Structure formats: structure tokens, C-alpha cells
Amino acid sequence: MFNKVLLLDDNKATNFIHTKFLKQSDACNEIVSFLTGKDALEHLQDKDNVFPDLIISDINMPTMDVWEFLDLYNAIERSVKTNPKIILLTTSLSPEDNERIKVYPMVSQIINKPLDKRAIQNLIEKFIKGEDSQQ
């Protein structure tokens, strides 16, 4: 189970739907969502907040795209900064995005949005049940 999931998407309805599916899956204890990369980064930098186990972010956002977010995320210095799984969401997977993730090894994968129950189940299988079988 993920202790905490951070959702980042500039579309409030998308965050709502993703939150609903995550809650239905019983895969996490806490879900926080943000509409801007700036707000998400402020949350991540706040030492009073538990660091997430999973970050799910849209690639294309108007004020700060995911690439700028990831660059600033890398600069976060926290003693409790964990290495969360980072999933990027896209409406159309471009070859450029596939090339760009090679520069960001912390990105686990890119998947099509919106998340649905099957995609969340796949994340659970890969990251939660997969870890259990490796221990």
C-alpha cells in the first residue's frame, strides 16, 4: 500500500476522478492533489508534510510543465526525501517525451490519461505487490 500519493494536474476534474479511483482501489492511505507545479513543490518542501510514495503528474501543464517540475523537484533538499515512484500522464505519447524521460531516471513510466481502474490496478501490481514478492 502507498502511504501517500501526490496528484499533479492542472485540470480539477481529472484530479477528482483520479482521487476517486485511488480511493476505490484501497491502495493508499492519503491522497493530496495540486493544480500547479508550484503548489506541489511547496508541499514537498514543507518539512511538516510526509513525503509521498507515488507522484502522478500530467506532462503538459500551462504554467509549469512536468519537465520544469522535475528539475525543481530534484533540487529539493529534505532529510526525509524518499524516492517515490513517479508516473507521468499524457493524452498523446510523443517520441519526444519518450526521449526526455531518459534524462529523468526517477520517472518510472509514462501512461495515457486519464487513469482508470485498470491502470491503477497495474500500478498496484507493479509497485506494491511487486515489492512484496522481492522481499
N, CA, C and O atoms as a GROMACS GRO file, in nm:
protein
  540
    1MET      N    1   0.084  -0.118   0.000
    1MET     CA    2   0.000   0.000   0.000
    1MET      C    3   0.089   0.125   0.000
    1MET      O    4   0.191   0.129   0.068
    2PHE      N    5   0.048   0.224  -0.076
    2PHE     CA    6   0.117   0.352  -0.075
    2PHE      C    7   0.071   0.429   0.048
    2PHE      O    8  -0.048   0.437   0.076
    3ASN      N    9   0.166   0.485   0.121
    3ASN     CA   10   0.129   0.567   0.234
    3ASN      C   11   0.066   0.698   0.187
    3ASN      O   12  -0.036   0.742   0.240
    4LYS      N   13   0.129   0.760   0.086
    4LYS     CA   14   0.079   0.888   0.037
    4LYS      C   15   0.100   0.898  -0.114
    4LYS      O   16   0.205   0.860  -0.166
    5VAL      N   17  -0.002   0.950  -0.184
    5VAL     CA   18   0.004   0.972  -0.328
    5VAL      C   19  -0.016   1.121  -0.353
    5VAL      O   20  -0.106   1.183  -0.297
    6LEU      N   21   0.070   1.177  -0.438
    6LEU     CA   22   0.056   1.316  -0.479
    6LEU      C   23   0.012   1.319  -0.624
    6LEU      O   24   0.077   1.260  -0.710
    7LEU      N   25  -0.099   1.388  -0.651
    7LEU     CA   26  -0.151   1.406  -0.787
    7LEU      C   27  -0.123   1.548  -0.831
    7LEU      O   28  -0.144   1.643  -0.755
    8LEU      N   29  -0.076   1.563  -0.954
    8LEU     CA   30  -0.050   1.696  -1.010
    8LEU      C   31  -0.108   1.703  -1.150
    8LEU      O   32  -0.059   1.639  -1.243
    9ASP      N   33  -0.213   1.783  -1.164
    9ASP     CA   34  -0.276   1.803  -1.293
    9ASP      C   35  -0.348   1.937  -1.288
    9ASP      O   36  -0.413   1.968  -1.188
   10ASP      N   37  -0.337   2.016  -1.394
   10ASP     CA   38  -0.400   2.147  -1.397
   10ASP      C   39  -0.551   2.140  -1.414
   10ASP      O   40  -0.619   2.243  -1.411
   11ASN      N   41  -0.605   2.021  -1.434
   11ASN     CA   42  -0.749   2.003  -1.452
   11ASN      C   43  -0.809   1.948  -1.322
   11ASN      O   44  -0.779   1.836  -1.281
   12LYS      N   45  -0.893   2.028  -1.260
   12LYS     CA   46  -0.954   1.991  -1.132
   12LYS      C   47  -1.037   1.863  -1.144
   12LYS      O   48  -1.035   1.778  -1.054
   13ALA      N   49  -1.110   1.848  -1.254
   13ALA     CA   50  -1.193   1.728  -1.275
   13ALA      C   51  -1.108   1.603  -1.286
   13ALA      O   52  -1.145   1.497  -1.234
   14THR      N   53  -0.993   1.614  -1.353
   14THR     CA   54  -0.903   1.498  -1.364
   14THR      C   55  -0.851   1.457  -1.227
   14THR      O   56  -0.848   1.338  -1.195
   15ASN      N   57  -0.810   1.554  -1.146
   15ASN     CA   58  -0.765   1.522  -1.011
   15ASN      C   59  -0.876   1.456  -0.930
   15ASN      O   60  -0.851   1.363  -0.854
   16PHE      N   61  -0.999   1.503  -0.948
   16PHE     CA   62  -1.113   1.446  -0.877
   16PHE      C   63  -1.134   1.300  -0.916
   16PHE      O   64  -1.151   1.213  -0.830
   17ILE      N   65  -1.133   1.273  -1.046
   17ILE     CA   66  -1.153   1.136  -1.095
   17ILE      C   67  -1.040   1.043  -1.048
   17ILE      O   68  -1.066   0.932  -1.003
   18HIS      N   69  -0.917   1.091  -1.059
   18HIS     CA   70  -0.804   1.008  -1.016
   18HIS      C   71  -0.810   0.981  -0.866
   18HIS      O   72  -0.781   0.870  -0.822
   19THR      N   73  -0.848   1.081  -0.789
   19THR     CA   74  -0.863   1.062  -0.644
   19THR      C   75  -0.969   0.958  -0.615
   19THR      O   76  -0.949   0.870  -0.531
   20LYS      N   77  -1.082   0.966  -0.685
   20LYS     CA   78  -1.191   0.871  -0.665
   20LYS      C   79  -1.146   0.728  -0.694
   20LYS      O   80  -1.172   0.637  -0.615
   21PHE      N   81  -1.078   0.707  -0.807
   21PHE     CA   82  -1.031   0.572  -0.841
   21PHE      C   83  -0.927   0.521  -0.743
   21PHE      O   84  -0.928   0.403  -0.708
   22LEU      N   85  -0.838   0.608  -0.698
   22LEU     CA   86  -0.737   0.567  -0.600
   22LEU      C   87  -0.802   0.526  -0.468
   22LEU      O   88  -0.763   0.427  -0.407
   23LYS      N   89  -0.901   0.603  -0.424
   23LYS     CA   90  -0.972   0.569  -0.300
   23LYS      C   91  -1.045   0.436  -0.314
   23LYS      O   92  -1.044   0.355  -0.221
   24GLN      N   93  -1.107   0.412  -0.428
   24GLN     CA   94  -1.179   0.287  -0.451
   24GLN      C   95  -1.085   0.167  -0.453
   24GLN      O   96  -1.126   0.056  -0.419
   25SER      N   97  -0.962   0.189  -0.492
   25SER     CA   98  -0.867   0.079  -0.501
   25SER      C   99  -0.809   0.038  -0.366
   25SER      O  100  -0.747  -0.067  -0.354
   26ASP      N  101  -0.829   0.121  -0.265
   26ASP     CA  102  -0.771   0.097  -0.132
   26ASP      C  103  -0.620   0.078  -0.140
   26ASP      O  104  -0.563  -0.004  -0.067
   27ALA      N  105  -0.555   0.152  -0.228
   27ALA     CA  106  -0.411   0.136  -0.250
   27ALA      C  107  -0.328   0.239  -0.174
   27ALA      O  108  -0.205   0.231  -0.175
   28CYS      N  109  -0.395   0.335  -0.109
   28CYS     CA  110  -0.317   0.439  -0.041
   28CYS      C  111  -0.392   0.491   0.082
   28CYS      O  112  -0.515   0.485   0.090
   29ASN      N  113  -0.313   0.542   0.175
   29ASN     CA  114  -0.370   0.598   0.297
   29ASN      C  115  -0.410   0.744   0.281
   29ASN      O  116  -0.510   0.788   0.336
   30GLU      N  117  -0.330   0.819   0.203
   30GLU     CA  118  -0.354   0.962   0.189
   30GLU      C  119  -0.332   1.004   0.044
   30GLU      O  120  -0.241   0.954  -0.023
   31ILE      N  121  -0.416   1.095  -0.004
   31ILE     CA  122  -0.404   1.149  -0.139
   31ILE      C  123  -0.408   1.301  -0.129
   31ILE      O  124  -0.498   1.358  -0.068
   32VAL      N  125  -0.309   1.366  -0.189
   32VAL     CA  126  -0.310   1.511  -0.199
   32VAL      C  127  -0.305   1.546  -0.347
   32VAL      O  128  -0.237   1.478  -0.425
   33SER      N  129  -0.376   1.651  -0.386
   33SER     CA  130  -0.375   1.688  -0.527
   33SER      C  131  -0.348   1.837  -0.541
   33SER      O  132  -0.384   1.918  -0.455
   34PHE      N  133  -0.283   1.871  -0.651
   34PHE     CA  134  -0.245   2.008  -0.679
   34PHE      C  135  -0.272   2.040  -0.824
   34PHE      O  136  -0.263   1.954  -0.912
   35LEU      N  137  -0.306   2.168  -0.848
   35LEU     CA  138  -0.334   2.215  -0.983
   35LEU      C  139  -0.212   2.278  -1.049
   35LEU      O  140  -0.209   2.295  -1.171
   36THR      N  141  -0.111   2.312  -0.969
   36THR     CA  142   0.011   2.373  -1.023
   36THR      C  143   0.135   2.306  -0.966
   36THR      O  144   0.136   2.258  -0.853
   37GLY      N  145   0.239   2.304  -1.048
   37GLY     CA  146   0.366   2.251  -1.002
   37GLY      C  147   0.421   2.330  -0.885
   37GLY      O  148   0.481   2.273  -0.794
   38LYS      N  149   0.400   2.460  -0.886
   38LYS     CA  150   0.448   2.547  -0.778
   38LYS      C  151   0.388   2.503  -0.645
   38LYS      O  152   0.460   2.490  -0.546
   39ASP      N  153   0.256   2.481  -0.642
   39ASP     CA  154   0.191   2.439  -0.518
   39ASP      C  155   0.240   2.300  -0.473
   39ASP      O  156   0.260   2.277  -0.354
   40ALA      N  157   0.257   2.211  -0.568
   40ALA     CA  158   0.306   2.076  -0.534
   40ALA      C  159   0.447   2.084  -0.476
   40ALA      O  160   0.478   2.015  -0.379
   41LEU      N  161   0.533   2.166  -0.536
   41LEU     CA  162   0.670   2.181  -0.486
   41LEU      C  163   0.672   2.240  -0.346
   41LEU      O  164   0.751   2.198  -0.261
   42GLU      N  165   0.587   2.339  -0.322
   42GLU     CA  166   0.578   2.397  -0.186
   42GLU      C  167   0.540   2.290  -0.084
   42GLU      O  168   0.595   2.286   0.026
   43HIS      N  169   0.446   2.206  -0.122
   43HIS     CA  170   0.403   2.097  -0.034
   43HIS      C  171   0.520   2.000  -0.007
   43HIS      O  172   0.542   1.958   0.106
   44LEU      N  173   0.592   1.966  -0.113
   44LEU     CA  174   0.703   1.872  -0.099
   44LEU      C  175   0.818   1.930  -0.016
   44LEU      O  176   0.890   1.856   0.051
   45GLN      N  177   0.835   2.060  -0.022
   45GLN     CA  178   0.944   2.124   0.052
   45GLN      C  179   0.911   2.144   0.199
   45GLN      O  180   1.001   2.164   0.281
   46ASP      N  181   0.783   2.141   0.234
   46ASP     CA  182   0.740   2.162   0.372
   46ASP      C  183   0.777   2.040   0.456
   46ASP      O  184   0.724   1.931   0.436
   47LYS      N  185   0.867   2.061   0.550
   47LYS     CA  186   0.918   1.951   0.632
   47LYS      C  187   0.810   1.890   0.723
   47LYS      O  188   0.829   1.781   0.776
   48ASP      N  189   0.698   1.959   0.739
   48ASP     CA  190   0.589   1.905   0.821
   48ASP      C  191   0.503   1.804   0.745
   48ASP      O  192   0.423   1.733   0.805
   49ASN      N  193   0.520   1.797   0.614
   49ASN     CA  194   0.442   1.705   0.532
   49ASN      C  195   0.518   1.576   0.508
   49ASN      O  196   0.639   1.577   0.484
   50VAL      N  197   0.447   1.466   0.517
   50VAL     CA  198   0.505   1.336   0.484
   50VAL      C  199   0.533   1.333   0.334
   50VAL      O  200   0.450   1.376   0.254
   51PHE      N  201   0.649   1.282   0.297
   51PHE     CA  202   0.685   1.275   0.156
   51PHE      C  203   0.606   1.161   0.090
   51PHE      O  204   0.590   1.055   0.150
   52PRO      N  205   0.556   1.181  -0.032
   52PRO     CA  206   0.474   1.077  -0.097
   52PRO      C  207   0.556   0.956  -0.144
   52PRO      O  208   0.676   0.967  -0.169
   53ASP      N  209   0.488   0.843  -0.156
   53ASP     CA  210   0.547   0.722  -0.211
   53ASP      C  211   0.528   0.718  -0.363
   53ASP      O  212   0.602   0.650  -0.435
   54LEU      N  213   0.428   0.791  -0.409
   54LEU     CA  214   0.393   0.790  -0.551
   54LEU      C  215   0.354   0.931  -0.592
   54LEU      O  216   0.274   0.997  -0.526
   55ILE      N  217   0.411   0.977  -0.704
   55ILE     CA  218   0.374   1.106  -0.763
   55ILE      C  219   0.322   1.077  -0.903
   55ILE      O  220   0.388   1.012  -0.984
   56ILE      N  221   0.201   1.125  -0.929
   56ILE     CA  222   0.140   1.108  -1.061
   56ILE      C  223   0.116   1.247  -1.117
   56ILE      O  224   0.042   1.326  -1.059
   57SER      N  225   0.180   1.277  -1.230
   57SER     CA  226   0.173   1.412  -1.284
   57SER      C  227   0.140   1.412  -1.433
   57SER      O  228   0.187   1.328  -1.510
   58ASP      N  229   0.059   1.510  -1.470
   58ASP     CA  230   0.035   1.538  -1.611
   58ASP      C  231   0.164   1.593  -1.671
   58ASP      O  232   0.239   1.662  -1.601
   59ILE      N  233   0.191   1.564  -1.796
   59ILE     CA  234   0.311   1.617  -1.861
   59ILE      C  235   0.291   1.762  -1.901
   59ILE      O  236   0.377   1.846  -1.875
   60ASN      N  237   0.179   1.792  -1.965
   60ASN     CA  238   0.156   1.925  -2.020
   60ASN      C  239   0.066   2.007  -1.929
   60ASN      O  240  -0.054   1.980  -1.917
   61MET      N  241   0.126   2.106  -1.866
   61MET     CA  242   0.052   2.199  -1.782
   61MET      C  243   0.092   2.340  -1.822
   61MET      O  244   0.205   2.362  -1.865
   62PRO      N  245   0.000   2.436  -1.808
   62PRO     CA  246   0.026   2.569  -1.865
   62PRO      C  247   0.138   2.651  -1.800
   62PRO      O  248   0.220   2.708  -1.872
   63THR      N  249   0.145   2.660  -1.670
   63THR     CA  250   0.244   2.749  -1.610
   63THR      C  251   0.378   2.682  -1.583
   63THR      O  252   0.481   2.749  -1.581
   64MET      N  253   0.377   2.553  -1.562
   64MET     CA  254   0.500   2.477  -1.537
   64MET      C  255   0.476   2.335  -1.586
   64MET      O  256   0.396   2.262  -1.528
   65ASP      N  257   0.546   2.296  -1.693
   65ASP     CA  258   0.526   2.159  -1.740
   65ASP      C  259   0.601   2.062  -1.648
   65ASP      O  260   0.673   2.105  -1.558
   66VAL      N  261   0.583   1.935  -1.671
   66VAL     CA  262   0.641   1.836  -1.581
   66VAL      C  263   0.793   1.838  -1.583
   66VAL      O  264   0.856   1.804  -1.483
   67TRP      N  265   0.853   1.877  -1.695
   67TRP     CA  266   0.999   1.877  -1.704
   67TRP      C  267   1.058   1.984  -1.612
   67TRP      O  268   1.158   1.959  -1.544
   68GLU      N  269   0.997   2.101  -1.610
   68GLU     CA  270   1.042   2.205  -1.517
   68GLU      C  271   1.015   2.162  -1.373
   68GLU      O  272   1.098   2.183  -1.284
   69PHE      N  273   0.898   2.100  -1.350
   69PHE     CA  274   0.866   2.049  -1.217
   69PHE      C  275   0.972   1.949  -1.171
   69PHE      O  276   1.019   1.958  -1.057
   70LEU      N  277   1.010   1.856  -1.257
   70LEU     CA  278   1.110   1.756  -1.220
   70LEU      C  279   1.246   1.818  -1.192
   70LEU      O  280   1.317   1.774  -1.102
   71ASP      N  281   1.284   1.919  -1.269
   71ASP     CA  282   1.410   1.987  -1.243
   71ASP      C  283   1.409   2.051  -1.104
   71ASP      O  284   1.507   2.041  -1.030
   72LEU      N  285   1.301   2.116  -1.069
   72LEU     CA  286   1.291   2.180  -0.938
   72LEU      C  287   1.274   2.075  -0.827
   72LEU      O  288   1.324   2.093  -0.716
   73TYR      N  289   1.205   1.967  -0.858
   73TYR     CA  290   1.191   1.856  -0.762
   73TYR      C  291   1.328   1.800  -0.725
   73TYR      O  292   1.355   1.771  -0.608
   74ASN      N  293   1.415   1.786  -0.824
   74ASN     CA  294   1.550   1.734  -0.798
   74ASN      C  295   1.628   1.821  -0.702
   74ASN      O  296   1.716   1.772  -0.631
   75ALA      N  297   1.596   1.950  -0.699
   75ALA     CA  298   1.669   2.043  -0.613
   75ALA      C  299   1.618   2.044  -0.469
   75ALA      O  300   1.679   2.106  -0.382
   76ILE      N  301   1.509   1.975  -0.442
   76ILE     CA  302   1.455   1.971  -0.306
   76ILE      C  303   1.553   1.899  -0.215
   76ILE      O  304   1.599   1.789  -0.245
   77GLU      N  305   1.584   1.964  -0.105
   77GLU     CA  306   1.672   1.903  -0.006
   77GLU      C  307   1.592   1.883   0.122
   77GLU      O  308   1.559   1.979   0.193
   78ARG      N  309   1.563   1.759   0.150
   78ARG     CA  310   1.493   1.723   0.273
   78ARG      C  311   1.555   1.597   0.327
   78ARG      O  312   1.589   1.505   0.253
   79SER      N  313   1.571   1.594   0.456
   79SER     CA  314   1.632   1.475   0.516
   79SER      C  315   1.542   1.353   0.502
   79SER      O  316   1.590   1.240   0.504
   80VAL      N  317   1.413   1.376   0.489
   80VAL     CA  318   1.319   1.263   0.478
   80VAL      C  319   1.271   1.245   0.334
   80VAL      O  320   1.169   1.180   0.311
   81LYS      N  321   1.342   1.301   0.238
   81LYS     CA  322   1.303   1.285   0.098
   81LYS      C  323   1.325   1.140   0.058
   81LYS      O  324   1.437   1.089   0.059
   82THR      N  325   1.216   1.077   0.024
   82THR     CA  326   1.225   0.937  -0.020
   82THR      C  327   1.241   0.936  -0.171
   82THR      O  328   1.251   1.041  -0.233
   83ASN      N  329   1.244   0.822  -0.228
   83ASN     CA  330   1.249   0.809  -0.373
   83ASN      C  331   1.115   0.754  -0.421
   83ASN      O  332   1.101   0.634  -0.445
   84PRO      N  333   1.018   0.843  -0.435
   84PRO     CA  334   0.886   0.795  -0.477
   84PRO      C  335   0.887   0.746  -0.621
   84PRO      O  336   0.972   0.785  -0.701
   85LYS      N  337   0.792   0.663  -0.652
   85LYS     CA  338   0.769   0.626  -0.790
   85LYS      C  339   0.704   0.747  -0.856
   85LYS      O  340   0.613   0.807  -0.800
   86ILE      N  341   0.751   0.783  -0.974
   86ILE     CA  342   0.694   0.896  -1.046
   86ILE      C  343   0.637   0.846  -1.178
   86ILE      O  344   0.706   0.788  -1.261
   87ILE      N  345   0.507   0.871  -1.194
   87ILE     CA  346   0.434   0.831  -1.313
   87ILE      C  347   0.391   0.958  -1.385
   87ILE      O  348   0.336   1.049  -1.324
   88LEU      N  349   0.416   0.964  -1.515
   88LEU     CA  350   0.373   1.078  -1.595
   88LEU      C  351   0.253   1.038  -1.678
   88LEU      O  352   0.245   0.926  -1.730
   89LEU      N  353   0.160   1.131  -1.690
   89LEU     CA  354   0.038   1.106  -1.766
   89LEU      C  355   0.036   1.194  -1.890
   89LEU      O  356   0.078   1.310  -1.885
   90THR      N  357  -0.011   1.138  -1.999
   90THR     CA  358  -0.018   1.212  -2.124
   90THR      C  359  -0.145   1.174  -2.199
   90THR      O  360  -0.199   1.065  -2.182
   91THR      N  361  -0.191   1.267  -2.282
   91THR     CA  362  -0.304   1.236  -2.369
   91THR      C  363  -0.255   1.181  -2.502
   91THR      O  364  -0.330   1.113  -2.573
   92SER      N  365  -0.130   1.210  -2.535
   92SER     CA  366  -0.072   1.155  -2.657
   92SER      C  367   0.078   1.139  -2.636
   92SER      O  368   0.150   1.236  -2.619
   93LEU      N  369   0.121   1.016  -2.638
   93LEU     CA  370   0.262   0.986  -2.614
   93LEU      C  371   0.343   1.026  -2.737
   93LEU      O  372   0.328   0.969  -2.845
   94SER      N  373   0.429   1.123  -2.718
   94SER     CA  374   0.512   1.167  -2.829
   94SER      C  375   0.651   1.104  -2.817
   94SER      O  376   0.697   1.078  -2.706
   95PRO      N  377   0.717   1.081  -2.928
   95PRO     CA  378   0.854   1.028  -2.923
   95PRO      C  379   0.946   1.120  -2.844
   95PRO      O  380   1.041   1.074  -2.780
   96GLU      N  381   0.919   1.250  -2.848
   96GLU     CA  382   1.000   1.346  -2.772
   96GLU      C  383   0.990   1.319  -2.621
   96GLU      O  384   1.090   1.327  -2.550
   97ASP      N  385   0.870   1.289  -2.573
   97ASP     CA  386   0.852   1.259  -2.431
   97ASP      C  387   0.929   1.133  -2.393
   97ASP      O  388   0.992   1.128  -2.287
   98ASN      N  389   0.924   1.031  -2.478
   98ASN     CA  390   1.000   0.909  -2.451
   98ASN      C  391   1.149   0.936  -2.443
   98ASN      O  392   1.219   0.874  -2.362
   99GLU      N  393   1.199   1.026  -2.525
   99GLU     CA  394   1.340   1.062  -2.520
   99GLU      C  395   1.372   1.143  -2.396
   99GLU      O  396   1.475   1.123  -2.332
  100ARG      N  397   1.282   1.234  -2.361
  100ARG     CA  398   1.307   1.322  -2.245
  100ARG      C  399   1.313   1.245  -2.114
  100ARG      O  400   1.390   1.281  -2.026
  101ILE      N  401   1.233   1.138  -2.100
  101ILE     CA  402   1.235   1.068  -1.971
  101ILE      C  403   1.370   1.001  -1.946
  101ILE      O  404   1.402   0.968  -1.832
  102LYS      N  405   1.448   0.980  -2.049
  102LYS     CA  406   1.580   0.921  -2.030
  102LYS      C  407   1.670   1.012  -1.947
  102LYS      O  408   1.765   0.965  -1.884
  103VAL      N  409   1.642   1.141  -1.948
  103VAL     CA  410   1.718   1.238  -1.870
  103VAL      C  411   1.670   1.240  -1.724
  103VAL      O  412   1.738   1.294  -1.637
  104TYR      N  413   1.556   1.180  -1.700
  104TYR     CA  414   1.495   1.180  -1.567
  104TYR      C  415   1.478   1.036  -1.519
  104TYR      O  416   1.369   0.980  -1.530
  105PRO      N  417   1.583   0.976  -1.466
  105PRO     CA  418   1.575   0.835  -1.426
  105PRO      C  419   1.477   0.809  -1.311
  105PRO      O  420   1.441   0.694  -1.285
  106MET      N  421   1.434   0.915  -1.243
  106MET     CA  422   1.338   0.895  -1.134
  106MET      C  423   1.197   0.868  -1.185
  106MET      O  424   1.110   0.829  -1.108
  107VAL      N  425   1.175   0.888  -1.316
  107VAL     CA  426   1.043   0.862  -1.375
  107VAL      C  427   1.031   0.712  -1.404
  107VAL      O  428   1.112   0.655  -1.478
  108SER      N  429   0.931   0.651  -1.344
  108SER     CA  430   0.911   0.508  -1.360
  108SER      C  431   0.848   0.472  -1.494
  108SER      O  432   0.886   0.373  -1.557
  109GLN      N  433   0.751   0.554  -1.539
  109GLN     CA  434   0.687   0.525  -1.666
  109GLN      C  435   0.594   0.639  -1.706
  109GLN      O  436   0.558   0.724  -1.625
  110ILE      N  437   0.557   0.638  -1.834
  110ILE     CA  438   0.456   0.729  -1.887
  110ILE      C  439   0.337   0.644  -1.926
  110ILE      O  440   0.351   0.541  -1.993
  111ILE      N  441   0.218   0.688  -1.885
  111ILE     CA  442   0.097   0.616  -1.924
  111ILE      C  443  -0.006   0.716  -1.977
  111ILE      O  444   0.002   0.836  -1.950
  112ASN      N  445  -0.102   0.665  -2.051
  112ASN     CA  446  -0.207   0.750  -2.105
  112ASN      C  447  -0.305   0.790  -1.997
  112ASN      O  448  -0.335   0.714  -1.905
  113LYS      N  449  -0.354   0.912  -2.010
  113LYS     CA  450  -0.454   0.960  -1.916
  113LYS      C  451  -0.590   0.961  -1.982
  113LYS      O  452  -0.598   0.965  -2.105
  114PRO      N  453  -0.693   0.956  -1.908
  114PRO     CA  454  -0.694   0.956  -1.762
  114PRO      C  455  -0.665   0.817  -1.705
  114PRO      O  456  -0.680   0.716  -1.773
  115LEU      N  457  -0.625   0.818  -1.578
  115LEU     CA  458  -0.612   0.689  -1.510
  115LEU      C  459  -0.750   0.626  -1.500
  115LEU      O  460  -0.850   0.696  -1.482
  116ASP      N  461  -0.754   0.496  -1.510
  116ASP     CA  462  -0.878   0.426  -1.486
  116ASP      C  463  -0.849   0.315  -1.386
  116ASP      O  464  -0.736   0.300  -1.339
  117LYS      N  465  -0.950   0.238  -1.354
  117LYS     CA  466  -0.933   0.133  -1.253
  117LYS      C  467  -0.826   0.033  -1.295
  117LYS      O  468  -0.748  -0.013  -1.212
  118ARG      N  469  -0.822  -0.001  -1.423
  118ARG     CA  470  -0.722  -0.098  -1.471
  118ARG      C  471  -0.580  -0.042  -1.458
  118ARG      O  472  -0.490  -0.114  -1.416
  119ALA      N  473  -0.560   0.084  -1.493
  119ALA     CA  474  -0.428   0.146  -1.482
  119ALA      C  475  -0.382   0.150  -1.336
  119ALA      O  476  -0.266   0.125  -1.306
  120ILE      N  477  -0.474   0.182  -1.247
  120ILE     CA  478  -0.439   0.185  -1.104
  120ILE      C  479  -0.406   0.045  -1.056
  120ILE      O  480  -0.312   0.026  -0.979
  121GLN      N  481  -0.483  -0.054  -1.100
  121GLN     CA  482  -0.454  -0.192  -1.062
  121GLN      C  483  -0.316  -0.234  -1.113
  121GLN      O  484  -0.243  -0.304  -1.044
  122ASN      N  485  -0.280  -0.190  -1.233
  122ASN     CA  486  -0.147  -0.220  -1.286
  122ASN      C  487  -0.037  -0.156  -1.201
  122ASN      O  488   0.068  -0.217  -1.179
  123LEU      N  489  -0.060  -0.034  -1.154
  123LEU     CA  490   0.037   0.032  -1.066
  123LEU      C  491   0.053  -0.045  -0.935
  123LEU      O  492   0.163  -0.063  -0.885
  124ILE      N  493  -0.060  -0.090  -0.882
  124ILE     CA  494  -0.056  -0.169  -0.758
  124ILE      C  495   0.024  -0.298  -0.781
  124ILE      O  496   0.109  -0.333  -0.700
  125GLU      N  497  -0.006  -0.366  -0.890
  125GLU     CA  498   0.065  -0.491  -0.921
  125GLU      C  499   0.215  -0.467  -0.936
  125GLU      O  500   0.297  -0.544  -0.886
  126LYS      N  501   0.250  -0.362  -1.006
  126LYS     CA  502   0.391  -0.334  -1.036
  126LYS      C  503   0.468  -0.285  -0.914
  126LYS      O  504   0.578  -0.333  -0.886
  127PHE      N  505   0.410  -0.190  -0.841
  127PHE     CA  506   0.487  -0.123  -0.737
  127PHE      C  507   0.460  -0.172  -0.596
  127PHE      O  508   0.548  -0.161  -0.510
  128ILE      N  509   0.344  -0.224  -0.569
  128ILE     CA  510   0.315  -0.272  -0.433
  128ILE      C  511   0.334  -0.422  -0.425
  128ILE      O  512   0.416  -0.470  -0.346
  129LYS      N  513   0.263  -0.496  -0.504
  129LYS     CA  514   0.275  -0.642  -0.499
  129LYS      C  515   0.410  -0.688  -0.551
  129LYS      O  516   0.463  -0.787  -0.503
  130GLY      N  517   0.466  -0.617  -0.647
  130GLY     CA  518   0.599  -0.649  -0.698
  130GLY      C  519   0.706  -0.635  -0.592
  130GLY      O  520   0.799  -0.715  -0.585
  131GLU      N  521   0.693  -0.531  -0.507
  131GLU     CA  522   0.789  -0.511  -0.398
  131GLU      C  523   0.776  -0.621  -0.294
  131GLU      O  524   0.876  -0.669  -0.241
  132ASP      N  525   0.650  -0.663  -0.266
  132ASP     CA  526   0.629  -0.769  -0.168
  132ASP      C  527   0.696  -0.899  -0.210
  132ASP      O  528   0.750  -0.972  -0.128
  133SER      N  529   0.690  -0.928  -0.340
  133SER     CA  530   0.746  -1.054  -0.388
  133SER      C  531   0.898  -1.050  -0.392
  133SER      O  532   0.962  -1.155  -0.396
  134GLN      N  533   0.958  -0.929  -0.391
  134GLN     CA  534   1.104  -0.918  -0.397
  134GLN      C  535   1.167  -0.919  -0.258
  134GLN      O  536   1.288  -0.930  -0.246
  135GLN      N  537   1.086  -0.907  -0.154
  135GLN     CA  538   1.142  -0.901  -0.018
  135GLN      C  539   1.160  -1.039   0.040
  135GLN      O  540   1.206  -1.052   0.154
   0.00000   0.00000   0.00000
